[in-house]
Amino acid sequence: MSKVVIKNADEIALMRESGRLLADVFAYLDPFVKEGVTTMEINDLVERYIVEQLQARPSSKGQYDYPYVLNASVNEVVCHGFPSEKGILKAGDIVNIDITLEKNGYLADSSKMYLIGDVSPLAKRLVDTTQQALWHAIKMVKPGVRLGDIGNAIANFAHQHGYSVVKEYCGHGIGQQMHEEPQVLHYGKKNTGLVLKEGMTFTIEPMINQGAAKVKTKPDGWTVVTRDKKLSAQWEHTLAVTAEGVEVLTLREEEQHFLK
């Protein structure tokens, strides 16, 4: 297993800038993710903004031969949803937009759920609970904490609300590479796993299902869906472990209240 890459202050400053730019992408995107828009239109909008306005690189494109700049995962799609001209967003949909960005050699990775038009209370509850699960985990991050405790807390939070946690996909270390050590599982046993240290950078990105945890991959080799066709939600942030606790490098303006 490769070693965890500890970042120094200069490297974290570069990642902070990438994270700030990625938060800016979502702020730009917010008004456009609505009923009647296709997921491919969203993809193209994001690509132009990152390249032309931010002079940065949409780093999902070409990663593992992935052809687009984002994942657009609608309703029962758990992750890695392909943008599509036929993927017209309709009222009642929930959609996860997952974007990665590279600037000056360092990466940031984040995703956000969007509610399209009037969404059912059950769908909104899933989205809100998934976001709360992520922030519940983020607030635990500090030197000395074990990853198993974080995963355990996420799973317990989801289960207490009647949901299941996808186990096949996890958070990951990030820096100059998209996927570094450690793997950050969204389930686990207390008092197990890697001990966090200042300078570690990684994502937490729980995928939480309305029904059973089982998933399957579509024939395109990318799109992952729930086996029971029930809804799935995900939120993601890139984090840095600080001496005092945690810095959310991809923090968006509307999430400031979560820090309190």
Backbone torsions as a table, in degrees:
resi	resn	phi	psi	omega
1	MET	NA	133.3	178.5
2	SER	-70.3	157.0	-175.3
3	LYS	-81.0	154.5	172.9
4	VAL	-69.1	132.3	179.7
5	VAL	-89.3	112.6	176.5
6	ILE	-83.1	128.1	-177.8
7	LYS	-94.3	142.1	174.2
8	ASN	-87.9	178.8	-174.5
9	ALA	-62.1	-37.5	179.6
10	ASP	-66.5	-40.4	179.4
11	GLU	-67.9	-39.7	178.1
12	ILE	-67.3	-33.4	175.8
13	ALA	-62.1	-39.9	177.3
14	LEU	-67.7	-39.7	177.2
15	MET	-67.4	-35.3	177.4
16	ARG	-61.2	-40.7	178.7
17	GLU	-66.6	-42.7	176.3
18	SER	-61.4	-41.5	178.5
19	GLY	-64.7	-39.9	177.9
20	ARG	-62.6	-43.0	179.0
21	LEU	-64.7	-38.8	180.0
22	LEU	-67.2	-39.2	174.5
23	ALA	-60.6	-36.5	177.8
24	ASP	-64.8	-36.9	177.4
25	VAL	-59.8	-46.3	-180.0
26	PHE	-64.6	-39.9	178.3
27	ALA	-61.6	-40.4	176.7
28	TYR	-64.8	-40.1	-173.4
29	LEU	-74.3	-31.1	-170.6
30	ASP	-44.6	-48.8	-176.1
31	PRO	-68.8	-17.6	-173.9
32	PHE	-90.6	-18.8	-177.3
33	VAL	-86.1	94.8	-173.6
34	LYS	-154.3	174.6	-178.6
35	GLU	-56.1	135.2	176.4
36	GLY	93.5	-14.0	178.8
37	VAL	-86.2	144.0	175.7
38	THR	-91.2	154.2	178.7
39	THR	-66.7	-25.4	175.6
40	MET	-71.6	-35.3	175.0
41	GLU	-61.8	-40.1	177.5
42	ILE	-63.4	-44.7	178.1
43	ASN	-56.0	-48.5	-176.1
44	ASP	-68.2	-37.7	177.6
45	LEU	-61.2	-46.7	-179.6
46	VAL	-64.5	-41.5	-179.9
47	GLU	-61.3	-45.9	-179.9
48	ARG	-63.0	-42.5	-177.2
49	TYR	-65.3	-45.7	-179.5
50	ILE	-63.7	-44.8	-174.7
51	VAL	-76.2	-48.5	-171.1
52	GLU	-85.4	-42.1	-176.1
53	GLN	-87.0	-38.1	-174.4
54	LEU	-101.0	-7.7	-177.0
55	GLN	49.0	44.8	179.3
56	ALA	-123.7	-178.7	-177.2
57	ARG	-118.1	128.5	172.6
58	PRO	-77.4	100.3	-162.3
59	SER	-82.2	-4.1	172.6
60	SER	-70.7	-33.6	-175.5
61	LYS	-66.1	120.8	-178.4
62	GLY	90.0	-13.0	178.3
63	GLN	-70.9	119.4	-176.7
64	TYR	54.6	34.1	179.9
65	ASP	65.3	20.2	175.7
66	TYR	-72.6	130.2	-169.5
67	PRO	-88.3	-5.4	-173.0
68	TYR	-121.2	172.0	-176.2
69	VAL	-93.7	-5.9	179.0
70	LEU	-153.5	166.5	168.4
71	ASN	-103.7	135.6	175.4
72	ALA	-122.6	102.0	-171.8
73	SER	-109.5	108.9	-171.1
74	VAL	-103.3	129.9	171.9
75	ASN	57.6	-104.3	-176.4
76	GLU	-81.9	-3.0	176.1
77	VAL	-75.6	122.8	-176.2
78	VAL	-79.1	-46.3	-178.5
79	CYS	-165.1	167.7	173.6
80	HIS	62.1	29.1	177.7
81	GLY	-67.9	130.6	177.6
82	PHE	-72.4	132.3	165.9
83	PRO	-61.3	148.4	-175.6
84	SER	-150.6	145.7	173.0
85	GLU	-65.7	-25.7	180.0
86	LYS	-88.7	-8.8	-177.1
87	GLY	-83.2	69.4	-178.3
88	ILE	-81.7	123.1	179.8
89	LEU	-71.4	135.8	-178.6
90	LYS	-126.3	159.5	179.9
91	ALA	-56.5	134.3	-179.1
92	GLY	99.0	-14.2	178.9
93	ASP	-72.6	150.6	162.6
94	ILE	-116.7	139.8	-176.6
95	VAL	-139.8	134.1	174.3
96	ASN	-98.7	125.2	174.6
97	ILE	-107.2	118.5	-174.7
98	ASP	-117.3	119.1	-173.4
99	ILE	-129.6	141.4	171.0
100	THR	-121.6	148.1	-175.8
101	LEU	-140.5	140.4	176.6
102	GLU	-122.7	131.3	175.4
103	LYS	-138.6	130.7	178.9
104	ASN	54.9	33.8	173.4
105	GLY	87.2	-0.9	-178.1
106	TYR	-122.6	145.1	-169.4
107	LEU	-106.5	153.6	168.8
108	ALA	-135.6	148.0	-173.0
109	ASP	-141.0	127.5	-177.7
110	SER	-155.7	153.6	173.4
111	SER	-140.8	157.4	-175.5
112	LYS	-142.2	142.0	174.6
113	MET	-89.7	138.6	174.6
114	TYR	-119.3	137.6	175.8
115	LEU	-102.1	125.0	-174.6
116	ILE	-100.0	116.9	179.2
117	GLY	61.0	-145.1	178.6
118	ASP	-81.5	112.8	-178.0
119	VAL	-103.9	144.2	-179.0
120	SER	-62.0	149.7	177.3
121	PRO	-56.7	-35.6	180.0
122	LEU	-67.1	-38.8	178.3
123	ALA	-67.9	-42.8	179.8
124	LYS	-63.7	-38.5	179.3
125	ARG	-62.2	-41.8	177.8
126	LEU	-61.4	-46.7	-179.1
127	VAL	-61.8	-46.9	-178.3
128	ASP	-65.2	-41.4	-178.8
129	THR	-66.2	-37.8	178.3
130	THR	-64.5	-41.4	176.8
131	GLN	-64.0	-41.5	178.0
132	GLN	-64.1	-36.9	177.9
133	ALA	-62.8	-42.8	177.2
134	LEU	-60.1	-47.8	-177.1
135	TRP	-70.9	-30.4	173.1
136	HIS	-58.7	-42.0	179.4
137	ALA	-71.8	-43.9	-178.4
138	ILE	-56.6	-41.7	-176.1
139	LYS	-69.2	-13.9	176.7
140	MET	-83.8	-18.3	-170.5
141	VAL	-70.7	123.0	173.7
142	LYS	-170.6	163.6	178.7
143	PRO	-57.0	138.5	177.5
144	GLY	96.2	-17.9	178.0
145	VAL	-79.0	145.4	178.6
146	ARG	-96.0	146.2	179.6
147	LEU	-62.5	-31.9	177.9
148	GLY	-60.8	-34.8	177.7
149	ASP	-66.9	-38.6	179.7
150	ILE	-67.2	-47.4	177.7
151	GLY	-60.4	-41.4	178.8
152	ASN	-61.5	-40.8	-178.9
153	ALA	-66.8	-40.9	178.5
154	ILE	-62.2	-49.6	-178.1
155	ALA	-62.3	-44.3	179.6
156	ASN	-61.2	-42.0	179.7
157	PHE	-61.4	-45.6	179.4
158	ALA	-63.6	-46.1	-177.2
159	HIS	-64.4	-37.2	179.1
160	GLN	-62.2	-25.8	179.6
161	HIS	-97.9	8.3	174.9
162	GLY	86.5	17.8	-177.2
163	TYR	-112.8	168.6	176.8
164	SER	-116.6	159.3	-176.9
165	VAL	-113.7	129.1	176.3
166	VAL	-69.4	130.1	-176.4
167	LYS	-102.1	-14.8	-174.2
168	GLU	-75.3	-19.3	-176.2
169	TYR	-127.4	149.5	-171.4
170	CYS	-147.0	170.6	170.7
171	GLY	-73.9	174.3	-171.4
172	HIS	-157.6	152.7	169.3
173	GLY	-60.1	152.7	-177.6
174	ILE	-152.4	150.2	179.3
175	GLY	-177.5	-109.6	173.0
176	GLN	-78.5	-19.0	175.0
177	GLN	-113.2	149.3	178.8
178	MET	-66.2	-43.8	-178.0
179	HIS	-120.2	101.5	174.5
180	GLU	-110.4	174.7	168.3
181	GLU	-74.4	150.1	4.9
182	PRO	-93.7	166.6	163.6
183	GLN	-79.0	137.4	-177.2
184	VAL	-115.8	96.0	-178.1
185	LEU	-76.0	149.5	179.9
186	HIS	-99.3	24.7	172.4
187	TYR	-153.3	165.9	179.6
188	GLY	161.7	176.5	178.7
189	LYS	-102.5	143.5	176.6
190	LYS	-62.1	150.3	176.9
191	ASN	61.4	27.4	174.8
192	THR	-129.7	167.1	175.0
193	GLY	90.3	175.0	-177.0
194	LEU	-59.9	140.2	174.9
195	VAL	-87.7	127.7	-177.9
196	LEU	-71.6	142.5	177.8
197	LYS	-131.4	152.3	176.1
198	GLU	-55.3	136.2	179.1
199	GLY	97.4	-8.9	173.7
200	MET	-73.5	141.7	176.0
201	THR	-130.5	132.1	-176.9
202	PHE	-162.0	168.7	175.3
203	THR	-103.2	151.4	162.8
204	ILE	-120.7	132.0	-171.3
205	GLU	-152.4	62.1	-175.1
206	PRO	-60.6	137.5	172.6
207	MET	-110.4	117.2	-171.5
208	ILE	-122.5	130.2	-173.8
209	ASN	-104.5	145.9	176.3
210	GLN	-68.5	-35.7	-178.8
211	GLY	-109.2	-130.3	-178.6
212	ALA	-75.8	161.5	-177.4
213	ALA	-78.6	-15.1	-172.5
214	LYS	-68.0	138.8	-178.7
215	VAL	-130.4	166.2	173.3
216	LYS	-144.8	156.3	179.9
217	THR	-102.0	133.8	-179.8
218	LYS	-70.9	166.0	-177.8
219	PRO	-59.4	-19.0	177.9
220	ASP	-68.7	-8.8	177.5
221	GLY	83.1	-1.5	-177.6
222	TRP	-122.8	-52.2	-169.8
223	THR	-67.7	120.2	-179.3
224	VAL	-105.6	129.0	-178.4
225	VAL	-126.5	160.3	173.4
226	THR	-71.0	139.8	179.8
227	ARG	-65.8	-33.5	-177.4
228	ASP	-90.5	6.2	177.1
229	LYS	67.5	10.9	176.7
230	LYS	-82.4	166.2	-172.5
231	LEU	-69.6	153.1	173.7
232	SER	-134.6	147.2	178.8
233	ALA	-133.4	154.3	179.4
234	GLN	-151.0	142.9	168.5
235	TRP	-132.6	149.3	-177.0
236	GLU	-145.2	142.3	169.8
237	HIS	-137.6	154.5	170.5
238	THR	-96.1	131.5	-173.0
239	LEU	-124.4	154.0	170.0
240	ALA	-124.2	133.1	175.2
241	VAL	-79.6	124.0	179.8
242	THR	-105.5	174.4	178.1
243	ALA	-61.1	-34.6	-176.0
244	GLU	-92.9	-24.4	-174.5
245	GLY	173.1	-106.6	-173.7
246	VAL	-143.5	147.1	169.7
247	GLU	-119.5	127.8	177.4
248	VAL	-87.8	102.9	-171.6
249	LEU	-71.6	-23.1	-177.8
250	THR	-108.6	22.9	-176.2
251	LEU	-57.5	134.6	176.6
252	ARG	-102.1	152.7	-173.0
253	GLU	-55.1	-40.2	-175.2
254	GLU	-72.7	-4.5	-179.0
255	GLU	-102.2	4.7	-176.8
256	GLN	-55.0	-33.4	-176.8
257	HIS	-65.9	-22.6	179.4
258	PHE	-69.1	-21.0	-177.7
259	LEU	-77.0	-13.8	-175.6
260	LYS	-78.8	NA	NA
